[in-house]
């Protein structure tokens, strides 16, 4: 039998799940026409969490991602199904977490934690509009279309070092290539017109508003596009420091038996990106694929099927 050896590190676990968050979480489902809709709105603080930091559900999701499948939340409803064969692999796996607890003089164990600053989104944080203008957020908003727009901007402005300049300054330079005449937007460069046409085709009107500073109202009149950047990046919120919390950092290994069908699973691994995430910011890497391990190799490991699923 062959085994996949996974290692993870710097996985952040918050032992105290009730952290004063005002956020809400929606459960998602779909109807007979496969139309997705929200079924339940719940305060994040009211959602239960597992008593143990890593459970079979966490490991199942890691394996789903490593095998190129979508992970499935375990504590809320979504239309995403879990793949039973992958869940069975997780059930038969072994987990070892490096020392993360200490025992006091009364024999009670507590997680080893440190204090960190937690974060919140900028929505309702009353930030100036300028704080929204970053290259990272522009990349997030445009997704796969960012590189095309960025390459055209470099040619338009004859500058190969645009990323070293604040996005706000680049926007000001772009606006020098556009003006309004007889209530019509005119371009001084066909290259900028090409960028605008591309963004229109991809339905990225907020970014057009950002670069031009103008928009057309419902009557076809040119009007100033106010708060273009804030509106454009509303779905891609940045974060601010919000408070302090205790966090426990976890590292360890997961051993996954892949049975007699190892060729199938290894082929799926070869098609994946080769890593996954676990808990808060933890990275899981494929360390090795080995054969015929003995019992001594599993010293310190626990069978994942035996991990408690109790919630608090």
C-alpha positions as CSV (number, residue, x, y, z in Angstrom):
1,X,0.0,0.0,0.0
2,X,1.2,3.5,-0.7
3,X,0.8,6.6,1.5
4,X,0.8,10.3,0.8
5,X,2.8,12.2,3.4
6,X,1.6,15.8,3.9
7,X,3.1,18.4,6.1
8,X,1.5,21.6,7.3
9,X,2.8,24.6,9.2
10,X,1.7,28.0,10.6
11,X,-1.9,27.0,10.7
12,X,-3.7,29.5,12.9
13,X,-6.3,28.2,15.3
14,X,-8.5,30.5,17.4
15,X,-9.4,28.4,20.5
16,X,-12.0,31.1,21.5
17,X,-14.5,31.2,18.7
18,X,-16.7,33.9,20.2
19,X,-14.6,37.0,19.3
20,X,-17.2,39.8,19.2
21,X,-17.5,39.7,15.5
22,X,-20.4,41.6,13.9
23,X,-20.1,39.7,10.7
24,X,-22.9,37.4,9.3
25,X,-22.7,34.2,7.4
26,X,-25.3,32.9,4.9
27,X,-26.1,29.3,4.2
28,X,-26.5,28.6,0.5
29,X,-28.7,26.2,-1.5
30,X,-30.2,25.9,-5.0
31,X,-33.6,25.1,-6.4
32,X,-34.7,22.6,-9.0
33,X,-33.4,24.9,-11.7
34,X,-30.0,25.0,-10.1
35,X,-30.5,28.6,-9.2
36,X,-28.4,29.5,-6.1
37,X,-30.1,31.4,-3.2
38,X,-29.4,32.3,0.4
39,X,-31.5,30.2,2.9
40,X,-30.3,31.4,6.3
41,X,-28.5,34.4,7.7
42,X,-26.6,33.8,11.0
43,X,-24.3,35.8,13.1
44,X,-20.7,34.5,12.9
45,X,-20.5,34.3,16.7
46,X,-23.5,32.0,16.7
47,X,-21.9,29.4,14.5
48,X,-20.5,26.5,16.4
49,X,-16.9,25.4,16.1
50,X,-15.1,22.1,16.8
51,X,-13.5,21.6,20.1
52,X,-10.4,20.0,18.5
53,X,-8.4,22.2,16.1
54,X,-8.2,19.7,13.2
55,X,-11.0,17.2,12.4
56,X,-11.8,14.8,9.6
57,X,-13.7,17.6,7.8
58,X,-10.5,19.8,7.7
59,X,-8.5,16.9,6.3
60,X,-11.2,16.0,3.8
61,X,-11.2,19.5,2.5
62,X,-7.4,19.6,2.2
63,X,-7.6,16.4,0.2
64,X,-10.4,17.7,-2.0
65,X,-8.2,20.7,-2.9
66,X,-5.1,18.6,-3.5
67,X,-7.1,16.3,-5.8
68,X,-8.5,19.3,-7.8
69,X,-12.0,19.2,-6.2
70,X,-14.0,21.9,-4.4
71,X,-14.0,21.7,-0.6
72,X,-17.3,21.5,1.3
73,X,-18.0,23.5,4.5
74,X,-19.0,21.2,7.4
75,X,-20.8,23.6,9.7
76,X,-23.1,25.4,7.2
77,X,-25.2,24.3,4.2
78,X,-24.0,24.7,0.7
79,X,-24.9,23.1,-2.6
80,X,-21.3,21.7,-3.0
81,X,-21.3,18.0,-2.4
82,X,-18.4,16.1,-0.8
83,X,-16.9,13.3,-2.7
84,X,-17.3,10.2,-0.7
85,X,-14.1,8.5,-1.9
86,X,-12.0,11.4,-0.8
87,X,-13.8,11.6,2.5
88,X,-13.1,7.9,3.1
89,X,-9.4,8.6,2.4
90,X,-9.5,11.3,5.1
91,X,-11.3,8.9,7.5
92,X,-8.5,6.4,7.1
93,X,-5.7,9.0,7.5
94,X,-3.4,9.7,10.4
95,X,-2.7,13.0,12.0
96,X,0.1,14.3,14.2
97,X,0.2,17.8,15.5
98,X,3.4,19.1,17.0
99,X,3.2,20.1,20.7
100,X,0.6,22.8,21.0
101,X,-0.6,22.4,24.5
102,X,0.8,22.7,28.0
103,X,-0.5,21.1,31.2
104,X,-0.8,23.1,34.4
105,X,-0.2,21.9,37.9
106,X,-3.8,20.7,38.2
107,X,-3.4,18.4,35.2
108,X,-5.6,20.6,32.9
109,X,-4.3,21.1,29.3
110,X,-4.5,24.5,27.6
111,X,-3.4,25.5,24.0
112,X,-0.1,27.5,23.7
113,X,-1.3,30.8,22.4
114,X,0.1,34.2,21.6
115,X,-1.7,37.6,21.2
116,X,-2.2,39.0,17.7
117,X,-4.1,41.8,16.2
118,X,-7.2,40.6,14.3
119,X,-8.6,42.4,11.3
120,X,-11.9,43.6,9.9
121,X,-13.0,44.8,6.5
122,X,-13.1,48.5,5.5
123,X,-16.8,48.5,5.0
124,X,-18.3,50.9,7.6
125,X,-14.8,51.8,8.7
126,X,-15.0,55.4,7.4
127,X,-11.8,55.3,5.4
128,X,-10.9,58.1,3.0
129,X,-11.5,57.1,-0.6
130,X,-7.7,57.3,-1.5
131,X,-7.0,54.3,0.7
132,X,-8.9,52.1,-1.8
133,X,-6.4,52.7,-4.6
134,X,-4.0,49.9,-4.6
135,X,-2.6,47.7,-7.4
136,X,-3.4,44.5,-5.4
137,X,-7.1,45.4,-5.3
138,X,-7.1,46.3,-8.9
139,X,-5.6,42.9,-9.7
140,X,-8.3,41.2,-7.5
141,X,-11.1,43.0,-9.2
142,X,-9.9,42.4,-12.8
143,X,-8.8,38.9,-12.2
144,X,-7.6,37.2,-15.3
145,X,-8.1,40.4,-17.3
146,X,-5.6,42.4,-15.2
147,X,-2.5,41.5,-17.2
148,X,-4.0,42.7,-20.5
149,X,-5.0,46.1,-19.1
150,X,-1.7,46.4,-17.2
151,X,0.4,45.7,-20.4
152,X,-1.6,48.3,-22.4
153,X,-1.1,50.9,-19.6
154,X,2.7,50.3,-19.7
155,X,2.6,51.0,-23.5
156,X,0.3,54.0,-23.1
157,X,2.4,55.7,-20.5
158,X,5.7,54.4,-21.9
159,X,6.7,53.1,-18.4
160,X,7.7,49.6,-17.5
161,X,7.8,50.3,-13.8
162,X,4.2,51.2,-13.1
163,X,3.9,48.9,-10.1
164,X,6.5,51.0,-8.3
165,X,4.2,54.0,-8.6
166,X,1.0,54.6,-6.6
167,X,-2.1,53.6,-8.6
168,X,-3.6,57.0,-7.9
169,X,-0.7,58.7,-9.7
170,X,-1.1,56.3,-12.7
171,X,-4.8,57.1,-12.9
172,X,-4.0,60.8,-13.0
173,X,-1.6,60.2,-15.9
174,X,-4.2,58.1,-17.8
175,X,-6.8,60.9,-17.5
176,X,-4.6,63.2,-19.5
177,X,-5.4,61.1,-22.5
178,X,-9.2,61.8,-22.3
179,X,-11.4,64.9,-22.5
180,X,-15.0,66.0,-23.0
181,X,-16.2,67.8,-26.0
182,X,-19.8,68.6,-26.8
183,X,-20.9,66.3,-24.0
184,X,-19.0,63.5,-25.6
185,X,-15.9,61.6,-24.2
186,X,-13.0,62.0,-26.6
187,X,-9.7,60.1,-26.5
188,X,-6.2,61.4,-27.3
189,X,-5.0,57.9,-27.7
190,X,-6.5,54.9,-29.6
191,X,-4.7,52.7,-27.0
192,X,-6.8,54.1,-24.2
193,X,-9.9,53.7,-26.3
194,X,-8.9,50.0,-26.8
195,X,-8.5,49.6,-23.0
196,X,-11.9,51.1,-22.4
197,X,-13.6,48.9,-25.1
198,X,-12.0,45.8,-23.6
199,X,-13.2,46.8,-20.1
200,X,-16.7,47.4,-21.5
201,X,-16.7,44.0,-23.1
202,X,-15.7,42.4,-19.8
203,X,-18.3,44.4,-17.9
204,X,-15.8,46.3,-15.8
205,X,-17.5,49.7,-15.9
206,X,-16.3,50.8,-12.4
207,X,-12.7,50.6,-13.7
208,X,-13.6,52.6,-16.7
209,X,-15.0,55.2,-14.4
210,X,-11.8,55.2,-12.4
211,X,-9.5,55.7,-15.3
212,X,-11.6,58.3,-17.1
213,X,-13.1,60.1,-14.2
214,X,-16.3,60.5,-16.3
215,X,-19.4,58.4,-17.0
216,X,-22.6,58.7,-19.0
217,X,-25.9,59.2,-17.1
218,X,-29.2,57.6,-18.2
219,X,-29.7,60.5,-20.6
220,X,-26.4,60.1,-22.3
221,X,-24.8,63.1,-20.7
222,X,-21.3,63.1,-19.4
223,X,-21.1,63.3,-15.6
224,X,-18.3,63.0,-13.2
225,X,-17.8,59.5,-11.8
226,X,-17.5,60.0,-8.1
227,X,-16.0,57.4,-5.8
228,X,-15.1,55.2,-8.7
229,X,-12.4,53.3,-6.9
230,X,-14.5,52.6,-3.7
231,X,-17.4,51.3,-5.8
232,X,-15.2,49.2,-8.0
233,X,-13.5,47.5,-5.2
234,X,-16.5,47.0,-2.9
235,X,-16.6,43.3,-3.5
236,X,-12.8,43.1,-2.8
237,X,-12.5,44.6,0.7
238,X,-9.2,45.3,2.2
239,X,-8.6,44.8,5.9
240,X,-7.8,46.9,8.9
241,X,-6.6,46.1,12.4
242,X,-9.7,45.5,14.6
243,X,-8.7,44.1,17.9
244,X,-6.6,41.5,19.7
245,X,-7.1,37.8,20.1
246,X,-5.3,34.7,21.2
247,X,-4.2,32.4,18.4
248,X,-2.5,29.0,18.5
249,X,-0.1,28.1,15.7
250,X,-0.1,24.5,14.5
251,X,2.4,22.4,12.5
252,X,2.4,18.7,11.9
253,X,1.9,15.9,9.4
254,X,-0.9,13.9,7.8
255,X,-0.4,10.5,6.4
256,X,-3.0,9.4,3.8
257,X,-3.3,5.7,2.7
258,X,-4.3,5.6,-0.9
259,X,-4.9,1.9,-1.1
260,X,-4.8,-0.3,-4.2
261,X,-6.0,2.6,-6.4
262,X,-2.9,4.6,-5.9
263,X,-2.2,5.3,-9.6
264,X,-5.6,7.0,-9.9
265,X,-4.9,9.3,-6.9
266,X,-1.3,10.1,-7.8
267,X,-2.5,11.0,-11.3
268,X,-5.0,13.5,-9.8
269,X,-2.2,14.9,-7.6
270,X,0.0,15.5,-10.6
271,X,-2.8,17.6,-12.1
272,X,-3.3,19.8,-9.0
273,X,-1.4,22.8,-7.8
274,X,0.4,20.7,-5.2
275,X,-0.6,22.5,-2.0
276,X,-3.7,23.4,0.0
277,X,-4.6,25.6,3.0
278,X,-5.8,24.5,6.4
279,X,-7.3,26.7,9.2
280,X,-6.2,30.3,9.2
281,X,-3.3,30.7,6.7
282,X,-1.8,27.2,7.2
283,X,-0.1,25.8,4.1
284,X,-0.2,22.0,3.4
285,X,2.5,20.6,1.1
286,X,3.0,17.2,-0.4
287,X,6.1,16.0,1.4
288,X,6.5,12.4,0.0
289,X,4.8,9.3,-1.3
290,X,6.0,6.2,0.5
291,X,5.2,2.4,0.6
292,X,4.7,-0.1,3.3
293,X,5.1,1.9,6.5
294,X,5.3,0.0,9.8
295,X,3.7,0.8,13.2
296,X,6.7,2.5,14.5
297,X,6.4,5.1,11.8
298,X,3.0,6.0,13.1
299,X,4.2,6.7,16.7
300,X,2.6,10.0,17.8
301,X,-0.1,9.9,15.2
302,X,-3.8,9.5,15.8
303,X,-6.3,7.9,13.5
304,X,-8.4,10.7,12.0
305,X,-11.6,8.7,12.4
306,X,-11.0,8.8,16.2
307,X,-10.8,12.6,16.4
308,X,-13.7,14.1,18.4
309,X,-16.3,16.1,16.4
310,X,-17.8,17.7,19.5
311,X,-18.6,21.4,19.0
312,X,-18.8,24.3,21.3
